[in-house]
Amino acid sequence: QAREVFEQYPDLGAALDLEGNYAGFGVHSAGIVISTGPITDVAAFYERQVKGETRRVISMDKYDAEKKGLLKIDALGLANTAALDDMRKEMGWSLDDLYNIPLDDEAALRGFYENDVIGIFQFQGRACRYVNGALQPENFKQVYDVTALGRPGPLHNGAANAYIDIKQGREAYEELHPAVTAICGSTYGQIIYQEQILRILGEIGDFDWTHRAEVRRIISRKIGEQEFNKRWSRFRDGALRLHGDTGMTEELAKDIWGRCITAGAYAFNAAHAVAYGMIAMEAMYFKRRYPEIFYKALLNISDEEKTKLLLRDSQRFGRALEIKPPHPSYSNVGWRRDNGKLLAGFSQIKGIGDKMGTRIVEHREAHGIDGWDGLLAVSGVGPKTLETIKQFADNEDPFGATWLDRSIKHTKEEIASGKLPVPMPITVAQDLPYEKGEDIEVIWLGVIHTRNERDLFEFNQAKGAELDMERMTIGGKPIKDPHLDKWVVMVGDDETDQVGLRVDRWRYPRLREAVWRIRLGKDLVLVRGVKPGWMPTRQINISELWIIDPEM
C-alpha cells in the first residue's frame, strides 16, 4: 500500500530527507551567547529583524552551542522590576534604599499572611494564591517557599499539601533520618529545591561534585527516571558507608532515593525562589505601606483586564483609594498620583494610545487646554474621538472595576424581592477554608473567568499514574464508571476573592450544556454545591447551576 502511494505521489520521497531537520529558526527572547574568541570561528550567524531591530542570531540551539563551548545567558527583563523602579523613584529612593527594605517587615509579612497578593509578582496566579492562602507565611523563608510549592509537581504529588499541613499543625513531622532533617527540616521534610537533592546526594549518598553535577543536568534537562536510576547503587553504597551507624538501611536509602527521583521531575531552583521572593517582598512593602504608589506603578504596566483587577483590589483589605477618570487639565499620558487620589491618564481611554496621549500633553504644555473641547486643536482628535473621550470621562465606572460588586448586589436584591426565583446566596469565597474539615453546604454567586474540560485518562497519565486500559484500572484500582471520563474545572470571583469550581464526572452530562453556555466574564453564575471536607483547597463541587444575565 505504501508503495502505491509513493508511486502515485513521488515527491513524498522528499519528506524522508526533511524528516528530523529543523523546520525553521526561532529567536530566544533574551538569550545572549558569549564566546572566548570570534564567534564566527564556531558558528554561522544570521541577521534577523526582531521588533524592528536587527539582531545577530547564531545557527544553533542551546545544546549544540554548549557542545561548541559557547555560553548562553538568559538576560530576562520583568515589567514588575520596572514598576518597582518607578515606586522607589516616587519615594525619592536610591537603589540601595530599595534593596535595604527589611525582609522581616511586619506590614509586608502581614500582607502575605492575609493573602493580599493581587499585583504581587509570582503570587497573583491561581496556584500561588491557593498555596499562599493555605500556608499563611509568617517569615521570608516561607514567602519564597510558596514560589516553589505553587507549581504543578508539588501540587500534584502532595508535597505542597504536606508542607502546609505540617506548618499549620494539622499533621506531625515524621523524620526519615537526621541527615535528611538537616537538609529538609526547613521545608518540613519536603524536597522542593534542586539544591536539596544535590545536598542529599553529597551529604547522604557521598557523591562528589562531578557526579552531583551529572544529576543536576538530568534534573535541569528533565532527562528522566531511567538516567537517575543508573546512579542508585552509588547512592546506596555511599549512604550505608556514611550513615550505616546512625540507622541508615538499604530500605531507607531506597526511600530517600525515590523521593529525590520524584522531586527531580519538578524541583525548583532555590536561587530563583529567593530572588522571586525578594521582588514579591519589595512589592508587598509598597502595597501595604504606600498603596497609592504601588497601584500607580502597576496600573501603568497593566492591560485592560489587569487594570480592572487592580482597581477592584484597591478597595479591599481596608483600602479605599479614590480613583478619578482622566481630566483635560491634570492628567498625564499614564496614571499619576494626585493628592492621595489616583488620576487616570489619557492612554487609559479606549482608542487613545500612548502616542495620542503624548500629543495631548505636549499640546497642553505649549498652548494650554480649556476643557475637553480644547482637544479639538490637537492633531488627530476629531469630533468622534472627542465624544468617546467625554463618554469615558463622564462614566461612573469607566474601567468596569466595580461592575461585579454592583451586579452581585443588584442580583441579590432581585432575589430577595422575589423577581428572581432562585436560591439566595449564603456563601462568599472568603467563607471557604483552604484546609480539610467537614463538608460545607454552599450557595455561591459570582462570575466565571476560566473554564477547562478535563479527561480522566489524560489527566492521570500526565500525573504519571499507571493506566491499564484493558482492565480499566488506575494505579491498580478499578475505575468507577469509566464511560464518564470528562469533567470541568472553573475559576470564578465574587465580591471577596477567587474560588475554584468543579462539575464532577457524574453531574457533567446533565450540566454540560449550561456550563458551556456561560459567557466568561459577563454572566453571573449561581451555584449550589459542597466544599468537600476531604479537599485541601477552596473549591466548590457543583450540584445545581443557574446562569443570570446581569444586564437583563
Stockholm file with secondary structure:
# STOCKHOLM 1.0

chainA/1-552         QAREVFEQYPDLGAALDLEGNYAGFGVHSAGIVISTGPITDVAAFYERQVKGETRRVISMDKYDAEKKGLLKIDALGLANTAALDDMRKEMGWSLDDLYNIPLDDEAALRGFYENDVIGIFQFQGRACRYVNGALQPENFKQVYDVTALGRPGPLHNGAANAYIDIKQGREAYEELHPAVTAICGSTYGQIIYQEQILRILGEIGDFDWTHRAEVRRIISRKIGEQEFNKRWSRFRDGALRLHGDTGMTEELAKDIWGRCITAGAYAFNAAHAVAYGMIAMEAMYFKRRYPEIFYKALLNISDEEKTKLLLRDSQRFGRALEIKPPHPSYSNVGWRRDNGKLLAGFSQIKGIGDKMGTRIVEHREAHGIDGWDGLLAVSGVGPKTLETIKQFADNEDPFGATWLDRSIKHTKEEIASGKLPVPMPITVAQDLPYEKGEDIEVIWLGVIHTRNERDLFEFNQAKGAELDMERMTIGGKPIKDPHLDKWVVMVGDDETDQVGLRVDRWRYPRLREAVWRIRLGKDLVLVRGVKPGWMPTRQINISELWIIDPEM
#=GR chainA/1-552 SS CHHHHHHHCGGGHHHHHHTTSCSCCCCCSSEEEECSSCGGGTCCEEEEEETTEEEEEESCCHHHHHHTTCEEEECCCCHHHHHHHHHHHHTTCCHHHHHTSCTTCHHHHHHHHTTCCTTCTTTSSHHHHHHHHHHCCCSHHHHHHHHHHSSHHHHHHSHHHHHHHHHTTSSCCCCSCHHHHHHHGGGTTCCCBHHHHHHHHHHTTCCCHHHHHHHHHHHHHTCCHHHHHTTHHHHHHHHHHHHGGGTCCHHHHHHHHHHHHHHHTTCBCHHHHHHHHHHHHHHHHHHHHCHHHHHHHHHTTCCHHHHHHHHHHTTSTTCCCCEECCCTTTCCSSCEEETTEEECCGGGSTTCCHHHHHHHHHHHHHHCCCSGGGGGGSTTCCHHHHHHHHHHHHCSSTTCTTHHHHHHHHHHHHHHTTSSCSCCCCBCGGGSCSSCCSCEEEEEEEEEEEEEEEEHHHHHHHTTCCEETTTTEETTEECSSTTCCEEEEEEEECSSCEEEEEECTTTHHHHHHHHHHCCTTTSEEEEEEEECTTCCSSEEEEEEEEEECTTC
#=GC SS_cons         CHHHHHHHCGGGHHHHHHTTSCSCCCCCSSEEEECSSCGGGTCCEEEEEETTEEEEEESCCHHHHHHTTCEEEECCCCHHHHHHHHHHHHTTCCHHHHHTSCTTCHHHHHHHHTTCCTTCTTTSSHHHHHHHHHHCCCSHHHHHHHHHHSSHHHHHHSHHHHHHHHHTTSSCCCCSCHHHHHHHGGGTTCCCBHHHHHHHHHHTTCCCHHHHHHHHHHHHHTCCHHHHHTTHHHHHHHHHHHHGGGTCCHHHHHHHHHHHHHHHTTCBCHHHHHHHHHHHHHHHHHHHHCHHHHHHHHHTTCCHHHHHHHHHHTTSTTCCCCEECCCTTTCCSSCEEETTEEECCGGGSTTCCHHHHHHHHHHHHHHCCCSGGGGGGSTTCCHHHHHHHHHHHHCSSTTCTTHHHHHHHHHHHHHHTTSSCSCCCCBCGGGSCSSCCSCEEEEEEEEEEEEEEEEHHHHHHHTTCCEETTTTEETTEECSSTTCCEEEEEEEECSSCEEEEEECTTTHHHHHHHHHHCCTTTSEEEEEEEECTTCCSSEEEEEEEEEECTTC
//
